[in-house]
Amino acid sequence: STKHTIDYLGTFLIAAVATCLVLVASLGGTTWPWGSGQIIGLAVLAVILLVLFIRVERRAAEPVLPLGLFRIRTFALVCVISFIVGFAMFGAMTYLPTFLQIVQGVSPTLSGVHMLPMVFGLLLTSTVSGQIVSRTGRWKVFPIAGTGIIAIGLLLLHQLKVNSSTWEMSVYFFIFGAGLGLVMQVLVLVAQNSVRYEDLGVATSGATFFRSIGASFGVAIFGTIFTNLLRDKLTDSLAGKPLPPGVSPGELASDPRSVGSLPGAVRSGVLQSYSTSITDVFLYAVPVVLVAFVVSWFLKEDKLRGSVTAPEATETLASNPVERSSRDECARALSVLGTREGRRRIYEKITERSGYDLLPASSWLLLRIRRHGVVEPARLADTTPVPLSVINDASRQIEERGLARRDGVGLVLTEHGLDVARVLARSREESLAELLGDWWGPDRPTDLVQLVEELSDELGGSDAERPGREPRGDHSV
């Protein structure tokens, strides 16, 4: 097995850079003035650490984030869009519960229920976009449409008021979530499709890393804007009004729990201040998302490899980077061939490529007999999801064509059947190689060759199908 070197220094430096920048975004203008020595010092430290990170990555044997990836235009643009989408999504998701709980007076538990339309919109559009991309290979429309709808969703969220109805909020939440689902599902796929096989795993983690950094910045910057807006609005709203002892605009801004103890007229103004401060934050996010919308138009819609596929919903929802090796990432994508529908399609393709007038199930059966030497059709019905009627039709066809003959209750290949099975096996490998595109080049990595062999072997059937006798014939895969 290949020995890998972990880039500890690079990992530490990129984490330190991100920490410094997030501290600048969250503490600047609130805890410390923007021109203070602390903020300037953090910014300078971030620049120094970034320069060190770049130097370390250029010399690292296996860099945590290969700088050469950013020379690939598609990957670089995906990172920009991922950052902005993470910024908008997690920034907004932080303050929507605040709006529901403080302004609308909803309990923490019920605020989660109110957020469900957004989650439903995200899951619905992410699933639909993933299916469409898998079937058509066209993906560019989704980042464009997704970022556009996110911007519209943020504008709608800006319209929320103290007296907004649950129905109105649900519609706005759904639209915002639908935009997120359209773009987030596709970004990881596009990043994977733009790089070499060796960089597949790091491209996936890179795209999700920028989304997580965007999320941190979104929460920090939205927090700074919200705090500044709220402090000013509360000061204006409460000017000249009597407040209970120990209650001040600053305290109301930092601890909203005391809002409930205010007199009715005063509380109304405070709630209005909270409402407009939160919804104005969404308005500030719109220009940032529009940058992602413009950047999306510059993505080049390269042909999609069959061996990359949309990520799981957990990756779409999570803020943490996804970490998998290139082999794991490719195996996950190709695992669709292990489904019943996926196997049926691959055998249809194998049969068509081979030029034989056979049922796809007949090709499937011939390759199973080739692997095991002898196969009992009745046992296949017990050990595979293929119906017995389909197996019987395939058995009858290969017997009538002289490709197999009976040996007791089992089937074995004839010489002609063995020749046909060899051609089918070759077509199977070519079909898998086609899914891998230019990753399956003359200098393809050993682990990728092993993966294809394992998958080809898996498509040939499990040992549970083998009769209780020694296999005969040609077993190679």
C-alpha positions as CSV (number, residue, x, y, z in Angstrom):
1,S,0.0,0.0,0.0
2,T,1.1,3.6,-0.6
3,K,2.6,5.4,2.4
4,H,1.1,8.8,2.8
5,T,2.5,11.9,4.6
6,I,0.2,14.1,6.6
7,D,0.7,17.8,6.1
8,Y,0.5,18.8,9.8
9,L,2.1,22.2,9.3
10,G,-0.1,23.1,6.4
11,T,-3.2,22.1,8.3
12,F,-2.2,24.2,11.3
13,L,-1.4,27.2,9.2
14,I,-4.6,27.3,7.2
15,A,-6.6,26.8,10.4
16,A,-4.7,29.7,12.0
17,V,-5.3,32.0,9.0
18,A,-9.0,31.2,9.1
19,T,-9.2,31.8,12.9
20,C,-7.5,35.2,12.6
21,L,-9.8,36.3,9.8
22,V,-12.9,35.1,11.6
23,L,-11.8,37.0,14.7
24,V,-11.3,40.2,12.7
25,A,-14.8,39.8,11.2
26,S,-16.5,39.1,14.6
27,L,-14.6,41.4,16.9
28,G,-14.0,44.3,14.6
29,G,-16.4,47.2,15.2
30,T,-17.9,45.5,18.3
31,T,-15.4,44.4,20.9
32,W,-12.6,46.5,19.4
33,P,-12.8,49.4,16.9
34,W,-11.8,48.6,13.4
35,G,-8.7,50.8,13.7
36,S,-7.6,49.4,17.0
37,G,-4.2,47.7,17.4
38,Q,-5.8,44.4,18.2
39,I,-7.8,44.2,14.9
40,I,-4.9,45.5,12.8
41,G,-2.6,43.0,14.6
42,L,-4.9,40.1,13.8
43,A,-5.2,41.2,10.2
44,V,-1.4,41.5,9.8
45,L,-0.9,38.1,11.5
46,A,-3.4,36.5,9.1
47,V,-1.4,37.9,6.1
48,I,1.9,36.6,7.5
49,L,0.4,33.1,8.2
50,L,-1.1,33.0,4.7
51,V,2.3,33.7,3.1
52,L,3.9,31.0,5.3
53,F,1.1,28.6,4.3
54,I,1.7,29.2,0.6
55,R,5.4,28.6,1.0
56,V,4.8,25.4,3.0
57,E,2.2,24.0,0.5
58,R,4.6,24.5,-2.4
59,R,7.2,22.3,-0.7
60,A,4.9,19.7,1.0
61,A,5.0,16.2,-0.4
62,E,1.2,15.8,0.0
63,P,-0.2,19.3,0.6
64,V,-3.5,19.7,2.5
65,L,-4.6,22.0,-0.2
66,P,-2.5,21.8,-3.5
67,L,-2.1,25.3,-4.8
68,G,-2.1,24.0,-8.4
69,L,-5.8,23.3,-8.1
70,F,-6.5,27.0,-8.1
71,R,-5.0,27.2,-11.6
72,I,-8.0,25.1,-12.7
73,R,-10.6,27.8,-13.4
74,T,-13.6,25.7,-12.6
75,F,-12.3,24.6,-9.2
76,A,-11.3,28.1,-8.3
77,L,-14.7,29.5,-9.2
78,V,-16.4,26.7,-7.3
79,C,-14.5,27.6,-4.2
80,V,-15.6,31.2,-4.5
81,I,-19.3,30.2,-4.9
82,S,-19.0,27.6,-2.1
83,F,-17.6,30.3,0.2
84,I,-20.5,32.7,-0.6
85,V,-23.2,30.1,-0.3
86,G,-21.8,29.0,3.1
87,F,-21.7,32.7,4.1
88,A,-25.4,33.2,3.2
89,M,-26.7,29.9,4.4
90,F,-25.2,29.7,7.8
91,G,-25.3,33.4,8.4
92,A,-29.1,33.5,7.7
93,M,-29.8,30.2,9.6
94,T,-28.2,31.8,12.7
95,Y,-30.5,34.8,12.7
96,L,-33.8,33.2,11.5
97,P,-34.3,31.4,14.9
98,T,-33.4,34.7,16.6
99,F,-36.1,36.4,14.7
100,L,-38.6,33.7,15.4
101,Q,-37.9,33.5,19.2
102,I,-37.5,37.2,20.0
103,V,-39.6,39.0,17.5
104,Q,-42.3,36.4,17.0
105,G,-42.2,35.0,20.5
106,V,-41.9,31.4,19.4
107,S,-40.4,28.9,21.7
108,P,-36.9,27.4,20.8
109,T,-38.5,24.1,20.0
110,L,-41.3,25.6,17.8
111,S,-38.7,27.8,16.0
112,G,-37.1,24.6,14.7
113,V,-40.5,23.5,13.4
114,H,-41.0,26.9,11.7
115,M,-37.6,26.3,10.0
116,L,-38.8,23.0,8.4
117,P,-40.0,24.6,5.2
118,M,-36.5,25.8,4.5
119,V,-35.1,22.3,5.1
120,F,-37.8,20.8,3.0
121,G,-37.1,23.2,0.1
122,L,-33.3,22.5,0.4
123,L,-33.8,18.7,0.3
124,L,-36.4,18.8,-2.5
125,T,-34.4,20.9,-4.9
126,S,-31.1,19.2,-4.0
127,T,-32.6,15.8,-4.8
128,V,-34.3,16.9,-8.0
129,S,-31.1,18.7,-9.2
130,G,-29.0,15.7,-8.4
131,Q,-31.3,13.4,-10.4
132,I,-31.4,15.7,-13.4
133,V,-27.6,16.2,-13.4
134,S,-27.1,12.4,-13.2
135,R,-29.4,11.7,-16.1
136,T,-28.5,14.6,-18.4
137,G,-24.9,15.5,-17.5
138,R,-25.9,19.2,-17.6
139,W,-25.2,21.1,-14.5
140,K,-24.4,24.8,-15.2
141,V,-28.0,26.0,-14.9
142,F,-28.2,25.0,-11.2
143,P,-25.5,27.2,-9.7
144,I,-26.9,30.1,-11.7
145,A,-30.5,29.5,-10.8
146,G,-29.6,28.6,-7.2
147,T,-27.6,31.7,-6.4
148,G,-30.3,33.8,-8.1
149,I,-33.1,32.2,-6.0
150,I,-31.0,32.6,-2.8
151,A,-30.8,36.4,-3.6
152,I,-34.5,36.5,-4.1
153,G,-35.0,34.5,-0.9
154,L,-32.9,37.0,1.1
155,L,-34.9,39.9,-0.3
156,L,-38.1,38.2,0.8
157,L,-36.6,37.5,4.3
158,H,-35.9,41.2,4.4
159,Q,-39.7,41.8,4.1
160,L,-40.4,39.9,7.4
161,K,-42.0,42.0,10.1
162,V,-43.2,41.7,13.7
163,N,-46.7,40.8,12.5
164,S,-45.7,38.5,9.6
165,S,-47.9,35.4,9.4
166,T,-46.6,31.8,9.7
167,W,-47.8,31.1,6.2
168,E,-45.8,34.1,4.8
169,M,-42.7,33.1,6.7
170,S,-43.0,29.5,5.6
171,V,-43.1,30.5,1.9
172,Y,-40.1,32.8,2.2
173,F,-38.1,30.1,4.1
174,F,-39.0,27.5,1.5
175,I,-37.8,29.8,-1.4
176,F,-34.5,30.5,0.4
177,G,-34.0,26.8,1.1
178,A,-34.9,25.8,-2.5
179,G,-32.1,28.2,-3.8
180,L,-29.6,26.6,-1.4
181,G,-30.5,23.1,-2.5
182,L,-30.1,23.9,-6.2
183,V,-26.5,25.1,-5.9
184,M,-25.0,23.3,-2.9
185,Q,-25.8,19.8,-4.3
186,V,-24.0,20.5,-7.5
187,L,-20.8,22.4,-6.3
188,V,-19.0,19.3,-4.9
189,L,-19.8,17.4,-8.1
190,V,-18.4,20.2,-10.3
191,A,-15.2,20.4,-8.2
192,Q,-14.7,16.6,-8.5
193,N,-15.3,16.7,-12.3
194,S,-12.7,19.4,-12.8
195,V,-9.6,17.7,-11.3
196,R,-7.4,14.7,-11.9
197,Y,-8.2,11.4,-10.1
198,E,-5.3,11.9,-7.7
199,D,-6.8,15.2,-6.6
200,L,-10.4,13.9,-6.3
201,G,-10.4,13.6,-2.5
202,V,-8.7,16.9,-1.8
203,A,-10.9,18.7,-4.3
204,T,-14.0,17.4,-2.4
205,S,-12.6,18.5,1.0
206,G,-11.4,21.8,-0.6
207,A,-14.8,22.8,-1.9
208,T,-16.5,21.9,1.4
209,F,-13.7,23.6,3.4
210,F,-14.4,26.9,1.6
211,R,-18.1,26.4,2.4
212,S,-17.3,25.9,6.1
213,I,-15.0,29.0,6.1
214,G,-17.8,31.0,4.4
215,A,-20.2,29.8,7.2
216,S,-17.8,31.0,9.9
217,F,-17.5,34.4,8.1
218,G,-21.2,34.6,7.6
219,V,-22.0,34.1,11.3
220,A,-19.2,36.5,12.3
221,I,-20.0,39.3,9.9
222,F,-23.7,39.0,10.2
223,G,-23.2,39.1,14.0
224,T,-21.2,42.3,13.7
225,I,-23.7,44.0,11.4
226,F,-26.6,42.9,13.6
227,T,-25.0,44.1,16.8
228,N,-24.2,47.6,15.4
229,L,-27.6,48.0,13.8
230,L,-29.5,46.8,16.9
231,R,-27.5,49.1,19.2
232,D,-28.3,52.2,17.1
233,K,-31.9,51.3,16.6
234,L,-32.5,50.6,20.3
235,T,-30.9,53.9,21.3
236,D,-33.2,55.7,19.0
237,S,-36.3,53.7,20.0
238,L,-35.8,54.1,23.7
239,A,-34.7,57.8,23.7
240,G,-36.8,59.6,26.3
241,K,-38.8,56.6,27.4
242,P,-38.8,55.3,31.0
243,L,-37.0,52.0,31.5
244,P,-37.2,49.6,34.5
245,P,-34.2,49.9,36.9
246,G,-31.1,48.3,35.7
247,V,-32.3,48.0,32.0
248,S,-30.4,49.9,29.3
249,P,-30.3,49.8,25.5
250,G,-26.9,48.1,25.8
251,E,-28.3,45.4,28.1
252,L,-31.3,44.8,25.9
253,A,-28.9,44.4,22.9
254,S,-26.7,41.8,24.7
255,D,-29.4,40.0,26.6
256,P,-32.9,39.9,24.9
257,R,-34.4,37.9,27.8
258,S,-35.2,41.1,29.6
259,V,-37.4,42.3,26.7
260,G,-40.4,40.4,28.2
261,S,-40.3,42.5,31.4
262,L,-40.7,45.8,29.6
263,P,-43.9,47.9,29.6
264,G,-46.1,47.3,26.5
265,A,-45.3,50.5,24.6
266,V,-41.6,50.2,25.2
267,R,-41.5,46.5,24.4
268,S,-43.2,47.2,21.0
269,G,-40.4,49.6,20.0
270,V,-37.7,47.1,21.2
271,L,-39.3,44.3,19.2
272,Q,-39.4,46.5,16.1
273,S,-35.7,47.3,16.6
274,Y,-34.9,43.6,16.7
275,S,-37.0,42.9,13.7
276,T,-35.6,45.5,11.4
277,S,-32.0,44.8,12.6
278,I,-32.3,41.1,11.7
279,T,-34.1,41.7,8.4
280,D,-31.6,44.4,7.4
281,V,-28.8,41.8,7.8
282,F,-30.5,39.7,5.1
283,L,-30.5,42.7,2.8
284,Y,-26.7,43.3,3.4
285,A,-26.2,39.6,2.3
286,V,-27.9,40.1,-1.1
287,P,-24.9,41.9,-2.9
288,V,-22.6,39.2,-1.7
289,V,-24.8,36.4,-3.1
290,L,-25.1,38.4,-6.4
291,V,-21.3,38.1,-6.7
292,A,-21.8,34.3,-6.6
293,F,-24.6,34.6,-9.2
294,V,-22.2,36.5,-11.6
295,V,-19.3,34.1,-11.0
296,S,-21.6,31.2,-11.8
297,W,-22.0,32.4,-15.4
298,F,-18.2,32.0,-15.8
299,L,-18.2,28.3,-15.0
300,K,-17.3,26.2,-18.0
301,E,-19.7,23.3,-18.4
302,D,-17.3,20.4,-19.1
303,K,-18.6,17.0,-19.9
304,L,-19.6,15.2,-16.7
305,R,-17.8,11.9,-15.9
306,G,-20.1,9.0,-15.1
307,S,-17.9,8.4,-12.1
308,V,-18.8,11.6,-10.2
309,T,-22.2,11.9,-8.6
310,A,-24.0,14.3,-6.4
311,P,-23.1,14.2,-2.7
312,E,-25.4,12.9,0.0
313,A,-27.8,15.2,1.8
314,T,-25.6,15.1,4.9
315,E,-22.8,16.8,2.9
316,T,-25.3,19.4,1.6
317,L,-26.5,20.3,5.1
318,A,-23.2,20.0,7.1
319,S,-20.9,22.9,7.6
320,N,-17.8,20.8,8.3
321,P,-15.4,19.9,5.4
322,V,-15.9,16.4,3.9
323,E,-12.7,14.3,4.1
324,R,-12.4,11.2,1.9
325,S,-9.6,9.8,-0.2
326,S,-9.8,9.8,-4.0
327,R,-10.5,6.1,-4.0
328,D,-13.3,6.4,-1.4
329,E,-14.8,9.3,-3.4
330,C,-14.7,7.3,-6.6
331,A,-16.0,4.2,-5.0
332,R,-18.9,6.2,-3.5
333,A,-19.8,7.6,-6.9
334,L,-19.6,4.2,-8.7
335,S,-21.6,2.5,-6.0
336,V,-24.7,3.5,-7.9
337,L,-23.9,0.5,-10.1
338,G,-24.6,-1.7,-7.1
339,T,-28.2,-0.7,-7.1
340,R,-30.7,-2.9,-9.0
341,E,-31.5,-0.1,-11.4
342,G,-27.8,0.7,-11.8
343,R,-26.9,-2.9,-12.6
344,R,-29.8,-3.2,-15.1
345,R,-28.5,-0.1,-17.0
346,I,-24.9,-1.3,-17.0
347,Y,-25.9,-4.7,-18.4
348,E,-28.0,-3.1,-21.1
349,K,-25.0,-1.0,-22.1
350,I,-22.6,-4.1,-22.0
351,T,-25.0,-6.1,-24.2
352,E,-25.4,-3.2,-26.7
353,R,-21.6,-2.5,-26.8
354,S,-20.9,-6.2,-27.5
355,G,-23.2,-6.2,-30.4
356,Y,-25.2,-9.4,-29.3
357,D,-28.9,-9.8,-29.6
358,L,-29.4,-10.9,-26.0
359,L,-31.5,-9.9,-23.1
360,P,-29.6,-7.8,-20.6
361,A,-30.3,-10.6,-18.0
362,S,-28.7,-13.1,-20.4
363,S,-25.5,-11.1,-20.4
364,W,-25.7,-10.9,-16.6
365,L,-26.2,-14.7,-16.4
366,L,-23.4,-15.5,-18.8
367,L,-20.9,-13.4,-16.8
368,R,-22.0,-15.1,-13.6
369,I,-21.4,-18.5,-15.0
370,R,-18.1,-17.3,-16.4
371,R,-17.0,-16.3,-12.9
372,H,-18.3,-19.3,-11.0
373,G,-18.0,-22.0,-13.7
374,V,-21.4,-23.3,-12.9
375,V,-24.6,-21.5,-11.7
376,E,-27.9,-22.8,-10.5
377,P,-30.7,-20.5,-11.7
378,A,-32.9,-21.3,-8.8
379,R,-30.2,-20.3,-6.3
380,L,-29.7,-17.0,-8.1
381,A,-33.3,-16.2,-7.4
382,D,-32.6,-16.7,-3.7
383,T,-29.3,-14.8,-3.5
384,T,-30.0,-11.8,-5.9
385,P,-32.9,-9.3,-6.3
386,V,-33.6,-10.5,-9.8
387,P,-37.0,-12.2,-10.1
388,L,-37.0,-15.9,-11.0
389,S,-39.1,-15.3,-14.1
390,V,-36.4,-13.0,-15.5
391,I,-33.7,-15.6,-14.6
392,N,-35.7,-18.4,-16.3
393,D,-36.1,-16.3,-19.5
394,A,-32.4,-15.6,-19.6
395,S,-31.6,-19.3,-18.9
396,R,-33.9,-20.4,-21.7
397,Q,-32.3,-17.9,-24.2
398,I,-28.7,-18.8,-23.5
399,E,-29.5,-22.5,-23.8
400,E,-31.4,-22.1,-27.1
401,R,-28.5,-20.0,-28.5
402,G,-26.1,-22.8,-27.5
403,L,-24.2,-20.5,-25.1
404,A,-24.8,-22.8,-22.1
405,R,-25.9,-26.3,-21.3
406,R,-27.4,-28.1,-18.4
407,D,-25.2,-29.9,-15.9
408,G,-27.7,-31.4,-13.5
409,V,-29.6,-28.5,-12.0
410,G,-26.8,-26.0,-13.0
411,L,-25.7,-24.2,-16.1
412,V,-22.2,-24.3,-17.6
413,L,-20.8,-22.4,-20.6
414,T,-20.2,-24.0,-23.9
415,E,-17.1,-23.1,-26.0
416,H,-19.2,-20.6,-27.9
417,G,-20.7,-19.2,-24.6
418,L,-17.2,-18.8,-23.2
419,D,-16.2,-16.7,-26.2
420,V,-19.3,-14.6,-25.9
421,A,-18.7,-14.2,-22.1
422,R,-15.1,-13.0,-22.7
423,V,-16.4,-10.3,-25.1
424,L,-19.1,-9.3,-22.5
425,A,-16.4,-9.1,-19.8
426,R,-14.3,-6.8,-22.0
427,S,-17.3,-4.6,-22.7
428,R,-17.9,-4.4,-18.9
429,E,-14.4,-3.1,-18.3
430,E,-14.8,-0.6,-21.2
431,S,-18.1,0.6,-19.8
432,L,-16.5,1.2,-16.4
433,A,-13.5,2.9,-18.0
434,E,-15.9,5.1,-19.9
435,L,-17.5,6.2,-16.6
436,L,-14.0,7.2,-15.3
437,G,-13.2,9.3,-18.4
438,D,-9.6,10.6,-18.7
439,W,-8.9,9.3,-15.2
440,W,-8.6,5.8,-16.9
441,G,-5.5,6.9,-18.8
442,P,-2.3,4.9,-19.7
443,D,-0.7,5.8,-16.3
444,R,-3.8,5.2,-14.2
445,P,-3.1,4.7,-10.5
446,T,-3.0,1.2,-9.0
447,D,-5.7,1.9,-6.5
448,L,-8.1,2.9,-9.3
449,V,-7.3,-0.3,-11.2
450,Q,-8.0,-2.3,-8.1
451,L,-11.3,-0.4,-7.6
452,V,-12.5,-1.3,-11.1
453,E,-11.4,-4.9,-10.6
454,E,-13.3,-5.1,-7.4
455,L,-16.4,-3.5,-8.9
456,S,-16.2,-5.7,-11.9
457,D,-15.9,-8.7,-9.6
458,E,-18.9,-7.5,-7.6
459,L,-21.0,-7.2,-10.7
460,G,-20.1,-10.8,-11.5
461,G,-21.8,-12.1,-8.5
462,S,-21.2,-13.1,-4.9
463,D,-19.8,-16.4,-3.5
464,A,-23.2,-17.1,-2.0
465,E,-24.4,-18.0,-5.6
466,R,-21.7,-20.7,-6.0
467,P,-23.0,-24.2,-6.0
468,G,-21.6,-26.7,-3.5
469,R,-18.9,-27.9,-6.0
470,E,-15.6,-26.8,-7.4
471,P,-16.1,-24.2,-10.1
472,R,-15.0,-25.2,-13.6
473,G,-14.2,-23.3,-16.8
474,D,-12.7,-19.8,-17.1
475,H,-13.1,-17.9,-13.8
476,S,-11.2,-14.7,-14.6
477,V,-12.9,-11.4,-14.3
